């Protein structure tokens, strides 16, 4: 992928990055083109991260693709109830996983069209 990929270690760090706080208080403003979210994260799990993202008026329109090892109907249903954009079960093989990340990233970051406000980090315009 041509786009930068930022790996964050846990859900708390992801929320700090997205809200420009803590160690990320001085980062460049703006939102990612897509968030690849694992459900099984330390400190704050992926479902809680998704819940907070979709409740935030500035972040709620950023596409979130859940990439997880869980095939549980409960997890799938919760994620879609919380407005995830896609739910992908991660391949076990690393090469297949890397290919899946490229495909998902290419669609959401290159092919998919987002409102300008989403990437800028501004609250979407009132409709």
C-alpha positions as CSV (number, residue, x, y, z in Angstrom):
1,X,0.0,0.0,0.0
2,X,1.2,3.5,-0.7
3,X,-0.5,4.8,2.4
4,X,1.3,4.9,5.7
5,X,0.3,2.1,8.1
6,X,0.5,3.0,11.8
7,X,0.6,0.1,14.2
8,X,-0.6,0.8,17.8
9,X,-0.1,-1.6,20.6
10,X,-3.4,-1.6,22.4
11,X,-6.8,0.0,22.5
12,X,-5.9,2.7,25.0
13,X,-3.0,3.8,22.7
14,X,-5.3,3.7,19.7
15,X,-7.8,6.0,21.4
16,X,-5.0,8.4,22.5
17,X,-3.8,8.6,18.9
18,X,-7.3,9.2,17.5
19,X,-8.1,11.8,20.1
20,X,-4.6,13.5,19.8
21,X,-3.9,13.1,23.5
22,X,-1.1,11.7,25.7
23,X,1.9,10.7,23.7
24,X,0.0,11.8,20.5
25,X,-1.0,15.3,21.7
26,X,1.4,16.9,19.2
27,X,0.7,14.7,16.1
28,X,-0.5,16.2,12.8
29,X,-4.3,16.7,12.9
30,X,-6.5,14.6,10.7
31,X,-8.1,11.2,10.7
32,X,-6.9,8.0,9.2
33,X,-8.5,6.9,5.9
34,X,-9.5,3.6,7.5
35,X,-9.0,1.9,10.9
36,X,-8.2,-1.8,10.9
37,X,-9.3,-2.9,14.4
38,X,-8.6,-6.1,16.2
39,X,-11.1,-7.1,18.9
40,X,-8.6,-8.8,21.1
41,X,-6.5,-5.9,22.4
42,X,-5.0,-5.2,25.8
43,X,-6.2,-2.4,28.2
44,X,-9.2,-1.5,26.0
45,X,-10.7,-4.1,23.8
46,X,-11.7,-3.6,20.2
47,X,-15.4,-3.5,20.9
48,X,-15.0,-0.6,23.4
49,X,-12.7,1.2,20.9
50,X,-15.4,0.8,18.2
51,X,-18.1,2.0,20.6
52,X,-16.1,5.1,21.4
53,X,-15.3,5.8,17.8
54,X,-18.8,5.5,16.6
55,X,-20.1,7.8,19.4
56,X,-17.7,10.6,18.5
57,X,-19.0,13.1,16.0
58,X,-15.5,13.7,14.5
59,X,-14.5,10.0,14.3
60,X,-17.8,8.2,13.6
61,X,-17.6,8.4,9.8
62,X,-14.0,7.0,9.6
63,X,-14.4,3.5,8.1
64,X,-13.6,0.8,10.6
65,X,-12.8,-2.7,9.5
66,X,-12.7,-5.3,12.2
67,X,-10.0,-7.8,11.6
68,X,-10.1,-10.6,14.1
69,X,-9.7,-14.3,14.7
70,X,-13.2,-14.4,16.2
71,X,-15.9,-16.2,14.2
72,X,-18.4,-15.8,17.1
73,X,-21.8,-14.6,16.0
74,X,-22.0,-12.5,19.2
75,X,-18.9,-10.5,18.2
76,X,-20.1,-10.1,14.6
77,X,-23.5,-8.9,15.7
78,X,-22.1,-6.5,18.3
79,X,-19.7,-5.0,15.8
80,X,-22.4,-4.4,13.2
81,X,-24.7,-3.1,15.9
82,X,-22.0,-0.5,16.6
83,X,-21.8,0.4,12.9
84,X,-18.6,-1.3,11.8
85,X,-18.0,-1.0,8.1
86,X,-16.7,-4.6,7.6
87,X,-15.9,-7.6,9.6
88,X,-13.0,-9.8,8.3
89,X,-11.8,-13.0,10.0
90,X,-8.0,-12.9,9.9
91,X,-6.2,-15.7,8.0
92,X,-3.9,-17.7,10.2
93,X,-1.1,-17.8,7.6
94,X,1.0,-14.6,7.8
95,X,1.3,-14.2,4.0
96,X,-2.4,-14.6,3.6
97,X,-3.0,-12.1,6.4
98,X,-0.6,-9.6,4.8
99,X,-2.5,-10.0,1.5
100,X,-5.8,-9.5,3.3
101,X,-4.6,-6.3,4.9
102,X,-3.4,-5.0,1.5
103,X,-6.7,-5.8,-0.1
104,X,-8.8,-4.2,2.7
105,X,-6.5,-1.2,2.8
106,X,-6.6,-0.7,-0.9
107,X,-10.4,-0.7,-1.0
108,X,-11.0,1.6,2.0
109,X,-8.0,4.0,1.5
110,X,-7.9,4.2,-2.3
111,X,-11.1,3.1,-4.0
112,X,-13.6,4.2,-1.4
113,X,-14.7,7.8,-1.4
114,X,-14.9,9.6,1.9
115,X,-16.3,13.1,2.7
116,X,-13.5,15.6,3.0
117,X,-14.5,16.4,6.6
118,X,-13.7,12.8,7.6
119,X,-10.1,13.0,6.7
120,X,-9.5,16.5,7.9
121,X,-10.8,15.5,11.4
122,X,-13.5,18.2,11.4
123,X,-17.0,17.4,12.5
124,X,-19.1,16.5,9.4
125,X,-21.2,19.4,8.1
126,X,-24.8,19.4,9.2
127,X,-27.1,18.0,6.5
